[in-house]
Amino acid sequence: MKKENLTNNNITRKDAIKKMGKYAALTAVGTFVILNPLKAQQSSPPDPGNDPLSVG
């Protein structure tokens, strides 16, 4: 970091947009990894097949 940035907490609009973009990208990737439906299906246990509430 530059010395002037340490003493002055003001950042430019351009710098703020860059930081927001990086945060948004990281959040999107993390959300996709956590909520990926294909991996969720692969990691879930198989259906035992004896559902007591089924009518068939």
N, C-alpha and C positions, 0 to 999 in steps of 0.2 A: 504494500500500500504506500502511496505517496504520503509524505509528511503532512502536506496541506489537508489531505483527507482525514487524517487523524484529529486534527484540531478543529476542522469545520465539518459538521455533520450533514450539511446540505449536499445533495447529489443532483445531477441534472436529470431532466426528464428522460433523456436518451439512456442514461445509466439505469434509471429505475425500470424502464421498459425492458432492458436487457436482463436485469435480475428477475423480473416477473416472468419473462419468457423461459428462462432456465428453470425456475421453480415450477411453472406450469408443465413443462415437458417432463420433468422428473416425476411430478405427481401423476401425470397421465400414464407413464410407463409403469409406475408402481401399482396404480389401480388396475391396469390391464393384467399385470402378472398375478395380482391377488385374486381378481375376479374372473380369470380365464375359465370359461365353462368347460372346455375340453379336458383340462387338467383336473378340474373339480370332479368330473364324471369318472375319470380314470382312477382317482384316489379314493372314491367312495366305495364302500363294501357292496358286493352283489346283493340283489334282492333275494331273500330266502324263499319267497314264493308261497308262504302260508300266511296270508293276510286274513286275520279273523273277521275283519269288517267287510270283506268282499262278498258279493251276493252270488257269485257264479259258481 
